[in-house]
Amino acid sequence: MPRLRTDRLLLREWRESDLVPWAALNADPEVRRYLPGMPTRAQCDAAVARFQADLEQRGWGFWAVEVRGTGEFIGFTGLDPVEEGQPFTGVEAGWRLARAAWGHGYATEAARAALEFGFAELGLPEILAVTATGNDRSRAVMRRLGMTYDPADDFDDPALPEGSPLRPSVLYRLPKALWVLEPGQVAGVREGHATDVG
């Protein structure tokens, strides 16, 4: 399965050693602030098993992210098909990092590598990103990635119950044409070969 490298990060397969820090990341109320519920350790382990299975079966999905200089696991970034039942279809980018990794530009850097893979390797015409309306931190990443927002795309997440403060959601879009024309993108490099974009 492909690994993606950036200047500072490695997007790779999941390892047994990721399970404890992944569970700790998901037990942090600040990390979960715009996500529903607090998963159990078993649910965290099951999520990793799903992520790894996707990477093995289709060659892409949510990669584990580590800092290349230290080997530290800091979270995930990647691409996933939009879940059924949403008012739109396509492939969306996602990321979730440990709070200690916030504020270093890691989410944007890792997401750029995933976007490049989606456009250059998978030939996707567009990549989406979704979050709760109030998640300003994630929305800032989406803007830094060059994604566009149209209030007409706002929606209530049907996977969440009526009245949930997380139900109002926003959708950001990035057509391939805008990515290719964006100058100065920080390219991610797939291990074993480089992809030239922009």
C-alpha positions as CSV (number, residue, x, y, z in Angstrom):
1,M,0.0,0.0,0.0
2,P,1.3,3.5,-0.7
3,R,2.9,5.7,1.9
4,L,2.9,9.4,1.5
5,R,5.8,11.6,2.6
6,T,5.9,15.4,3.2
7,D,8.8,17.5,4.5
8,R,7.9,16.7,8.1
9,L,5.4,13.9,8.0
10,L,4.9,10.3,7.0
11,L,1.4,9.0,6.2
12,R,1.6,5.2,6.6
13,E,-0.1,1.9,7.5
14,W,-1.4,1.4,11.1
15,R,0.7,-0.4,13.7
16,E,0.0,-2.1,17.0
17,S,2.0,0.6,18.7
18,D,-0.5,3.2,17.4
19,L,-3.4,1.8,19.4
20,V,-2.7,3.3,22.8
21,P,-1.9,6.9,21.6
22,W,-4.9,6.6,19.2
23,A,-7.2,5.8,22.1
24,A,-5.7,8.6,24.2
25,L,-6.2,11.0,21.4
26,N,-9.9,10.0,21.2
27,A,-10.3,10.3,25.0
28,D,-9.4,14.0,24.9
29,P,-12.5,16.1,25.2
30,E,-11.0,18.9,23.2
31,V,-10.2,16.6,20.3
32,R,-13.8,15.2,20.5
33,R,-15.4,18.6,20.9
34,Y,-17.0,18.6,17.4
35,L,-17.4,14.8,17.2
36,P,-20.3,12.8,18.7
37,G,-19.7,10.7,21.8
38,M,-16.6,9.4,23.5
39,P,-15.6,6.0,22.0
40,T,-14.4,3.1,24.2
41,R,-11.0,1.5,23.8
42,A,-12.6,-1.4,21.9
43,Q,-14.3,1.1,19.5
44,C,-11.0,2.8,18.9
45,D,-9.3,-0.5,18.2
46,A,-12.1,-1.4,15.8
47,A,-11.7,1.9,14.0
48,V,-8.0,1.2,13.4
49,A,-8.8,-2.2,12.1
50,R,-11.2,-0.7,9.6
51,F,-8.8,2.0,8.6
52,Q,-6.0,-0.6,8.0
53,A,-8.4,-2.9,6.1
54,D,-9.3,-0.1,3.7
55,L,-5.7,0.7,3.1
56,E,-4.9,-2.9,2.3
57,Q,-8.0,-3.5,0.1
58,R,-8.2,-0.4,-2.0
59,G,-4.8,1.2,-1.4
60,W,-6.1,4.4,0.2
61,G,-8.1,5.7,3.1
62,F,-7.2,7.1,6.5
63,W,-3.4,6.8,7.0
64,A,-1.7,6.9,10.4
65,V,0.4,10.1,10.6
66,E,3.8,10.2,12.2
67,V,6.4,13.0,12.6
68,R,9.4,11.9,10.5
69,G,12.0,13.5,12.7
70,T,10.9,11.6,15.9
71,G,8.7,8.7,14.7
72,E,5.9,10.0,16.9
73,F,2.3,9.0,16.0
74,I,0.1,12.1,16.0
75,G,-3.2,11.0,14.4
76,F,-4.7,10.3,11.0
77,T,-5.3,12.0,7.7
78,G,-6.8,10.7,4.5
79,L,-9.7,10.2,2.1
80,D,-12.9,8.2,2.5
81,P,-16.1,7.9,0.4
82,V,-19.0,9.9,1.8
83,E,-21.2,7.8,4.0
84,E,-24.6,6.8,2.6
85,G,-27.5,8.9,3.6
86,Q,-25.7,12.2,3.3
87,P,-27.2,14.9,1.0
88,F,-24.2,14.7,-1.3
89,T,-21.8,12.0,-2.7
90,G,-18.1,11.8,-3.5
91,V,-14.9,11.4,-1.6
92,E,-14.0,13.5,1.5
93,A,-10.8,14.4,3.2
94,G,-10.5,14.1,6.9
95,W,-8.0,14.5,9.7
96,R,-7.8,14.1,13.5
97,L,-4.6,15.0,15.4
98,A,-3.6,14.8,19.0
99,R,-3.9,18.1,20.7
100,A,-0.1,18.3,21.3
101,A,0.2,18.3,17.5
102,W,-2.1,21.3,17.0
103,G,-0.7,24.6,15.9
104,H,2.2,23.3,13.8
105,G,0.6,23.2,10.4
106,Y,0.6,19.4,10.5
107,A,-3.1,18.9,9.5
108,T,-2.7,21.2,6.5
109,E,0.6,19.5,5.4
110,A,-0.8,16.0,5.7
111,A,-4.1,16.9,4.1
112,R,-2.2,18.4,1.1
113,A,-0.5,15.1,0.6
114,A,-3.8,13.2,0.7
115,L,-5.4,15.6,-1.7
116,E,-2.6,15.3,-4.1
117,F,-2.9,11.5,-4.0
118,G,-6.6,11.8,-4.6
119,F,-6.2,14.0,-7.6
120,A,-3.0,12.6,-9.2
121,E,-3.3,8.9,-8.3
122,L,-7.1,8.3,-8.1
123,G,-8.1,10.8,-10.7
124,L,-10.9,12.3,-8.5
125,P,-12.7,15.2,-10.1
126,E,-13.4,16.8,-6.7
127,I,-12.6,16.3,-3.0
128,L,-14.9,17.4,-0.2
129,A,-14.5,18.2,3.5
130,V,-17.2,18.3,6.1
131,T,-17.4,19.5,9.7
132,A,-19.7,20.9,12.3
133,T,-20.6,24.5,11.7
134,G,-18.8,25.8,14.8
135,N,-15.5,23.9,14.2
136,D,-13.4,27.0,13.2
137,R,-10.1,25.1,13.5
138,S,-11.0,22.6,10.9
139,R,-12.6,25.2,8.7
140,A,-9.4,27.2,8.8
141,V,-7.5,24.1,7.5
142,M,-10.0,23.7,4.7
143,R,-9.5,27.3,3.6
144,R,-5.7,26.9,3.7
145,L,-6.1,23.9,1.4
146,G,-7.9,26.2,-1.1
147,M,-11.3,24.6,-0.6
148,T,-14.3,26.8,-1.2
149,Y,-17.4,27.2,0.9
150,D,-20.9,28.0,-0.3
151,P,-23.6,28.6,2.5
152,A,-26.1,27.0,0.1
153,D,-24.3,23.7,0.8
154,D,-25.0,23.9,4.6
155,F,-26.8,20.8,5.8
156,D,-28.0,19.0,9.0
157,D,-26.0,15.8,9.4
158,P,-28.6,13.0,9.2
159,A,-26.4,10.7,11.3
160,L,-26.9,12.9,14.3
161,P,-30.2,13.3,16.3
162,E,-32.5,16.2,16.0
163,G,-31.4,18.9,18.5
164,S,-27.8,17.9,18.6
165,P,-25.6,21.0,18.5
166,L,-23.2,19.1,16.2
167,R,-26.0,18.5,13.6
168,P,-25.6,21.8,11.7
169,S,-22.7,21.1,9.3
170,V,-20.8,22.8,6.5
171,L,-19.4,21.4,3.2
172,Y,-16.2,22.6,1.6
173,R,-15.3,21.6,-2.0
174,L,-12.1,21.5,-4.0
175,P,-12.4,20.7,-7.7
176,K,-9.3,19.2,-9.3
177,A,-9.0,22.1,-11.7
178,L,-8.5,24.6,-8.8
179,W,-5.9,22.3,-7.2
180,V,-3.9,22.0,-10.4
181,L,-3.9,25.7,-11.0
182,E,-3.0,26.6,-7.3
183,P,0.6,27.8,-7.4
184,G,3.2,27.0,-4.7
185,Q,1.5,23.9,-3.3
186,V,3.6,21.8,-0.9
187,A,3.7,18.5,-2.7
188,G,3.5,15.2,-0.9
189,V,5.6,12.5,-2.3
190,R,4.5,8.9,-2.6
191,E,7.2,6.6,-1.5
192,G,8.9,5.2,-4.5
193,H,7.8,7.9,-6.9
194,A,7.2,11.6,-7.0
195,T,4.1,13.2,-8.3
196,D,4.4,16.6,-9.9
197,V,1.4,18.9,-9.7
198,G,0.7,22.6,-10.2
